[in-house]
Amino acid sequence: MAVHVWGAHLGTGPMAGAYTDVELYRWWVQTGLDSGQWPVLDGAWVYPAGAVLPMLVPAVVSTTSTLAYTLGWCALVTVLDAVAVALLLRRRAGRLAASWWIAFLLLLGPVAMGRLDAVVAPMSVIALLVALTHPRTSAVLVTAAAWIKVSPGAAIIPLLLAARRPWRDVVEPAVLVCAVVVGTVVALGGGDEVLSFVRTQGERGLQVESVAATGWLVAGLWTPTIRREFNPDIISVEVYGPGTQAAADTLGAVLPIAVLLTTALLWWRRRREGQRLWSDDAVRADLVVRGTFALTLVLIVANKVGSPQFISWLAPPVAVALALGLPRWRPTAVAVAVVAGATQWVYPWYYPLVMGGQPLSTMVLVGRNVALVVLLVVTLVHLARVPRAPSVAGAGPATEVAPDPSGAVGGEPGEQVRA
C-alpha cells in the first residue's frame, strides 16, 4: 500500500507529467461517452481494442476531473497488484517473490502505475503462476492481456510448447478470446480498424530510449549531426541522424525474425528434454517462464520503440520464477531490478537531461540498454544449455531420461499435478 500510495502521490503531484498517458485514457473515454466516438470503432488506434475496458473502470469515479480519474486508475492498479501479490505469497518462495515484485514497482517509479502496462503486468503474473495447473485459464488471461497491450502475448508460445494437450488447453481458449474481441468490434462497426494498432507501429521512427538507438546516443555526445526531437504525431522523442531511418526500417523485419528464431530455440529445448518435460514440473515451469522472459527481451531489444514502461514486461516471469523456487534466477532478478532503477533515473526524473544530451544521464540510458542485451544473451544461453533442474514442491523427483531422438514422448503423459 505504501508503494502504491507513493506512486499515486507522484502521479497527482510532483511527477504528474509521467501520467500523461492516463490523461489520454480519460480523454478517450470522455469523448466516447459524450459523443459516441470511440477508438478503433471510429478510427485507427495505437492500442488493441481491449485496452478500452480498463480505461472505462476509472470512469466510474470521473471522466471530467483529471485528479479523480487518475486516483481511480491508481486504485485499479493497486487492486490488481494486490491480487498478484496474494497469489505469489501462496507459493513456496512467495515471500521473496512478492517482496521483489513490490521493490521492482518502487524502482521503476511512476510508469509502473501510470501506463496500460500496469494493468497487464499483474495479469501476466497470475497467468504464469497457473500455467501448469490451469493452462486454459492461463491462455485466456494471456490472450485477454494481449488484447489490452500486445506484450503479454509473448507467453502464448511457451504455454503452447509446455501444454500436455496444446490444442485444447491453449489454442482453443486463445481463439475463443480473439473471436469474442474481434466479433464485438466488428458488430459495433470497427472491423476495418481492429488491427490498426499493428499498422500504426510501422509509422514510427527510431525512439531515443530504444536499444537500437544506443550507438547514436553515444555518437550524439560528440557530433551535432545526431538530433533528439519530439514527434507530435505519435507523442514520443525520436533520434535523427545518418542511418537512423534505415535502422528503424530494418528493425521492422528483424523483430519478427528474432521472435521466430527464439521460438525455434524453445522448440528445440522442448524436444531435447523428451520425457523429462512431463516427469518434472520444474523443467516445464522453467520452459514457460524462461521462454516468456526470452521472448519478452526480444520484443524490447529488437524493437525500434523503447518506452520506459516496456521494462515492466520483464517483471512477471522473474517474480513467478522466484515464487516457484526455480534455479539460476536470483542474479537475473537483481539485474532486472537494477535495470528498473536506471529506467526511472532516465524517465521521469532526468528525461530533459537525456533529451538534451547530458553525458551522465545519457550514459545511464546506454548502460541500461547494454544490460538488456546482456540479459537476452544470458537467457538464450540458459535455454540452450538444458541444465539439470531440481523439482518444484509437489512435483516428482527430477530424473535423467534419455530424450527420444524424434522428440516424441513415450505414451500419454500422466495427469497434471494440481497445486
SESEKOL-607399 format. One record per residue (C-alpha): x, y, z. Coordinates in pm, whole numbers, padded with zeros to 5 digits, always signed. Layout:
<vokes>
XYZ/...
</vokes>
This chain:
<vokes>
+00000+00000+00000/+00284+00239+00084/+00445+00184-00256/+00117+00239-00440/+00024+00544-00234/+00367+00684-00320/+00305+00614-00688/-00035+00783-00673/+00122+01081-00497/+00382+01118-00773/+00119+01085-01045/-00107+01350-00898/+00167+01581-00772/+00538+01631-00846/+00553+01384-01137/+00209+01435-01290/+00380+01463-01628/+00468+01093-01607/+00094+01017-01601/+00013+01193-01927/-00098+00863-02075/-00363+00833-01804/-00493+01177-01903/-00519+01048-02261/-00718+00749-02135/-00956+00987-01957/-00998+01200-02270/-01067+00898-02492/-01332+00766-02251/-01490+01108-02202/-01509+01157-02579/-01664+00815-02624/-01926+00861-02353/-02013+01218-02454/-02007+01197-02833/-02010+00827-02912/-01672+00846-03089/-01467+00551-02966/-01111+00441-03051/-01098+00155-03303/-01473+00179-03368/-01438+00523-03527/-01074+00536-03636/-00728+00384-03607/-00581+00343-03260/-00234+00276-03127/-00365+00014-02879/-00555-00313-02930/-00931-00286-02891/-00939-00446-02545/-00749-00153-02397/-01076+00040-02376/-01203-00184-02094/-00951-00093-01820/-00980+00271-01927/-01352+00256-01854/-01306+00142-01493/-01186+00479-01351/-01469+00646-01543/-01692+00525-01258/-01513+00788-01048/-01499+01068-01305/-01435+01147-01670/-01413+01524-01627/-01161+01555-01343/-00803+01459-01420/-00726+01417-01048/-01027+01196-00975/-00974+00980-01285/-00604+00936-01204/-00684+00830-00849/-00939+00584-00986/-00674+00446-01221/-00426+00410-00934/-00690+00226-00730/-00746-00018-01018/-00372-00089-01047/-00339-00128-00669/-00615-00390-00658/-00465-00588-00947/-00117-00580-00791/-00262-00686-00456/-00419-00992-00621/-00085-01077-00785/+00097-01042-00452/-00161-01259-00274/-00114-01537-00528/+00265-01507-00520/+00258-01549-00142/+00086-01887-00179/+00396-02036-00345/+00692-02194-00169/+00918-01889-00205/+00629-01645-00221/+00757-01401+00039/+01077-01343-00160/+00886-01313-00487/+00626-01072-00351/+00896-00856-00188/+01089-00846-00515/+00775-00755-00711/+00693-00465-00480/+01055-00346-00483/+01054-00361-00863/+00745-00137-00878/+00916+00113-00650/+01237+00107-00854/+01057+00151-01186/+00874+00451-01049/+00567+00635-01184/+00544+00440-01510/+00488+00124-01305/+00139+00262-01234/+00072+00531-01491/+00052+00313-01804/-00166+00037-01951/+00125-00198-01881/+00042-00163-01510/-00283-00348-01580/-00142-00634-01788/+00165-00698-01569/-00031-00848-01274/-00250-01036-01524/+00069-01191-01661/+00186-01286-01311/-00139-01473-01249/-00129-01639-01592/+00226-01768-01542/+00154-01888-01188/-00129-02114-01309/+00035-02214-01638/+00097-02576-01537/-00206-02642-01320/-00471-02448-01514/-00336-02397-01868/-00671-02295-02015/-00712-02019-01758/-00355-01911-01829/-00419-01900-02205/-00735-01692-02153/-00553-01443-01930/-00254-01412-02165/-00473-01359-02471/-00701-01112-02295/-00396-00918-02172/-00252-00918-02525/-00571-00752-02650/-00501-00474-02400/-00126-00442-02466/+00044-00677-02711/+00346-00774-02497/+00181-01043-02275/+00118-01242-02593/+00484-01348-02578/+00384-01610-02320/+00148-01791-02557/+00435-01969-02738/+00597-02122-02425/+00250-02211-02297/+00178-02394-02620/+00507-02584-02610/+00465-02689-02247/+00098-02791-02270/+00006-03159-02247/-00288-03102-02482/-00185-02787-02670/-00491-02759-02892/-00747-02797-02615/-00553-02620-02338/-00403-02326-02527/-00522-02284-02885/-00896-02317-02825/-00912-02074-02528/-00693-01821-02713/-00903-01842-03029/-01221-01805-02824/-01097-01483-02662/-00989-01347-03000/-01327-01436-03151/-01509-01253-02871/-01295-00939-02906/-01294-00926-03286/-01661-01024-03309/-01758-00747-03068/-01556-00485-03255/-01697-00594-03591/-02053-00595-03455/-02003-00239-03331/-01876-00123-03670/-01499-00119-03615/-01399-00414-03828/-01180-00204-04059/-00964-00082-03769/-00949-00388-03543/-00581-00441-03635/-00492-00073-03675/-00254-00095-03377/-00022-00304-03595/-00027-00052-03878/+00041+00249-03656/+00363+00092-03523/+00505+00082-03874/+00490+00461-03895/+00731+00514-03605/+01094+00617-03632/+01383+00518-03403/+01283+00613-03049/+01550+00764-02825/+01515+00506-02548/+01524+00203-02778/+01820-00032-02752/+01890+00016-03122/+01940+00390-03069/+02228+00336-02825/+02507+00392-03078/+02356+00719-03199/+02311+00838-02840/+02681+00787-02772/+02778+00949-03104/+02549+01240-03024/+02771+01333-02731/+03037+01443-02981/+02860+01538-03303/+02569+01777-03371/+02453+01564-03667/+02260+01345-03421/+01936+01512-03311/+01678+01418-03049/+01340+01561-03143/+00980+01527-03029/+00742+01367-03279/+00397+01514-03206/+00216+01264-03428/+00299+00969-03203/+00386+01168-02888/+00740+01036-02846/+01100+01155-02878/+01299+01007-03166/+01663+01020-03268/+01753+01153-03612/+02083+01128-03793/+02271+00930-04057/+02124+00580-04080/+01852+00616-03816/+01560+00572-04053/+01729+00276-04221/+01780+00118-03878/+01414+00173-03790/+01301+00017-04117/+01538-00278-04073/+01413-00348-03723/+01063-00383-03863/+01187-00700-04035/+01440-00807-03769/+01185-00822-03486/+00960-01098-03631/+01266-01294-03745/+01414-01275-03394/+01085-01396-03247/+01081-01690-03489/+01442-01784-03408/+01374-01771-03034/+01063-01984-03085/+01278-02236-03274/+01520-02247-02978/+01230-02314-02740/+01101-02590-02967/+01449-02745-02975/+01468-02723-02594/+01133-02897-02565/+01242-03183-02796/+01572-03226-02615/+01402-03257-02276/+01196-03553-02401/+01014-03745-02127/+01169-03531-01854/+00949-03241-01962/+00646-03438-01838/+00801-03605-01535/+00941-03292-01368/+00727-02982-01321/+01038-02771-01258/+01156-02837-01613/+00819-02743-01764/+00789-02437-01542/+01134-02318-01644/+01050-02365-02013/+00738-02150-01973/+00889-01879-01754/+01233-01854-01914/+01080-01882-02260/+00844-01594-02181/+01135-01391-02042/+01345-01455-02354/+01068-01361-02597/+00989-01051-02394/+01354-00944-02407/+01349-00997-02785/+01043-00769-02809/+01239-00500-02624/+01590-00538-02768/+01489-00579-03135/+01232-00300-03123/+01261+00048-03271/+01041+00170-02988/+01178+00185-02635/+00931+00337-02392/+01017+00313-02018/+00708+00106-01939/+00848-00176-02154/+01067-00273-01860/+00756-00370-01664/+00714-00658-01912/+01019-00827-01759/+00885-00840-01404/+00613-01111-01425/+00837-01401-01535/+01104-01304-01281/+00854-01281-00994/+00696-01615-01086/+01036-01786-01122/+01131-01664-00774/+00797-01777-00631/+00840-02127-00775/+01197-02151-00647/+01341-02214-00993/+01724-02221-01004/+01956-01956-01151/+01701-01673-01133/+01830-01464-00844/+02110-01295-01041/+01854-01222-01314/+01620-01073-01053/+01896-00843-00928/+01984-00736-01283/+01621-00660-01372/+01584-00455-01053/+01893-00251-01148/+01750-00204-01499/+01426-00076-01342/+01614+00174-01125/+01815+00302-01422/+01495+00338-01621/+01338+00555-01351/+01652+00769-01346/+01612+00826-01719/+01235+00876-01703/+01087+01074-01549/+01347+01229-01318/+01621+01324-01567/+01445+01290-01901/+01508+01655-02004/+01881+01597-01950/+01874+01282-02160/+01691+01465-02438/+01943+01746-02414/+02239+01510-02449/+02373+01549-02094/+02658+01291-02069/+02582+01132-01729/+02212+01068-01790/+02282+00956-02145/+02534+00701-02021/+02283+00572-01761/+02047+00504-02052/+02329+00345-02253/+02421+00123-01957/+02058+00021-01915/+02039-00079-02282/+02363-00278-02265/+02227-00461-01960/+01915-00559-02158/+02131-00708-02434/+02339-00900-02178/+02021-01032-02014/+01897-01155-02351/+02224-01332-02431/+02243-01496-02087/+01880-01610-02110/+01932-01766-02452/+02245-01944-02325/+02047-02084-02029/+01784-02216-02270/+02045-02374-02495/+02230-02546-02209/+01936-02753-02080/+02055-02751-01717/+01951-03016-01465/+01666-02863-01261/+01552-02964-00914/+01187-03042-00856/+00927-02784-00765/+00730-02857-00449/+00463-03110-00533/+00643-03250-00836/+00816-03582-00865/+01194-03613-00843/+01397-03496-01137/+01537-03789-01327/+01769-03811-01618/+01582-03964-01910/+01745-04008-02246/+01547-03797-02490/+01388-03968-02787/+01575-03850-03099/+01240-03789-03266/+01133-03563-02983/+00824-03775-02914/+00713-03860-02564/+00666-04228-02490/+00299-04287-02426/+00040-04046-02299/+00152-03804-02027/+00006-03859-01682/-00247-03638-01513/-00140-03287-01421/-00013-03218-01074/-00267-02997-00904/-00148-02718-00679/
</vokes>
